[in-house]
Amino acid sequence: MKPALVLAAVLAALALTADSAAARKPWLWQCTQIHNAEVQYHCYVRLFLLDIQASRDPARELPRIDRRVSAVGGPVEASCHVLMHEVGREYAQVQHLTLSDLQRYVPRSNNPNCSAGFGMGLVMYLGPEILRSGGKAAAQACVRLPTRYRVYTCVHGLGHALLRAYYGNLGEAVRACRALRRNFAPDCAQGVFHDYWISLRGADGTARPRGALSPRTLCDGRLTYIRPCWYRYFLERPIGLPIRDAQDLRRACRHLRGLERFGCISAATLTISSDPFDQMRVCARLRAADAEACLRGVPDQALAGEPAQQVRLIRACARLGARVRPDCYEWLGRTLAVVTNGTFRGRGCAKLAPVARRDCVQGAGRMGAALVTFS
């Protein structure tokens, strides 16, 4: 039986026993007791969609869902971003979303999990409309969003949308990104490549491409953007040896040089842990250029809303080699400014020693530039 039919049968059976007992059940209980992963996935999509539709205000409801998912933890928290890609697309279809409506529905949150995933799903749905303007109208819609992180999320989602609108033609999609304003092009391209890596396992509503390319071939510069090309590869690969430490990073990227190695190390670092402090400990065990590349995979967006932890993280730059420290303070100052919409410059950088503060402030001042490697 097809997953959709199985899900319908499961939900119908559950509905018969819901009544007053449902009020005593934990949130999303209908899905947590399903043991078929695909059926469970569709169950979560269905319940999230019903929740958002009932709220009549996804921009405010998604931040609430982020908080509830964080409290539940486990698989639903880990997968919420991707689940919300599909929820966002389905919601946009029901609402007949247009670019002019986008700002109304984008979640009012910088949370990188459910909210960011839903926002990307909305933009993905707009692919045909985006294609008519080559992406420029969508980029203007992204600019109007109120925080830097939401702008970044929108631009990354634009890359996903372009690849789908061009039916998987990487060259056309990347060219459309390259035609955008300078601070958007690499981040749009990262969305294009991300969607391609997802498609290799046929996930998230994609179709598997014929003649799939490895990153060692595709990310050699033939499509301009080497580091964005690599960045999401290891997160999305269907199989592969786990990457746990500095030795595994070097193994995964052996024989690569220059920007290709930088991109590979950054991408591989993303898979070590969702804890930015774990990532920093691994980066401290690498030398010079590899350590700098490793920093690009530190998920500091996970510390959104935790100012004390953000300062603690950037202070960990002191454990890196002297050559790498300025880049560490600059990069974390910049990305933490993105996460906090600029407030880290005054509230976080100010708590560092003078030299570190200077590098942090310099980085925060560049938060509007292309991020290139960021989640």
ABEGO torsion letter per residue (X at the ends): XBAAAAAAAAAAAAAAABEAAAAABBBGAAAAABABAAAAAAAAAAAAAAAAAAAGBAAAAAAAAAAAAAAAEEAAAAAAAAAAAAAAAAAAAAAGBBAAAAAAABBBBABABAAAAAAAAAAAAAAAAAAAAGGAAAAAAAAABABAAAAAAAAAAAAAAAAAAAGGBAAAAAAAAAABBAAAAAAAAAAAAAAAAAAAAGBGGBBBBBGBBBAAAAAAGAAGBAAAAAAAAAAABABEBBBABAAAAAAAABGBBEAAAAAAAAAAAAAABABAAAAAAAAAABBEAAAAAAAAABBAAAABGBAAAAAAAAAAAAABBAAAAAAAAAAAAAAAAAAAGGAAAAAAAAABBAAAAAAAAAAAAAAABBAGBBX
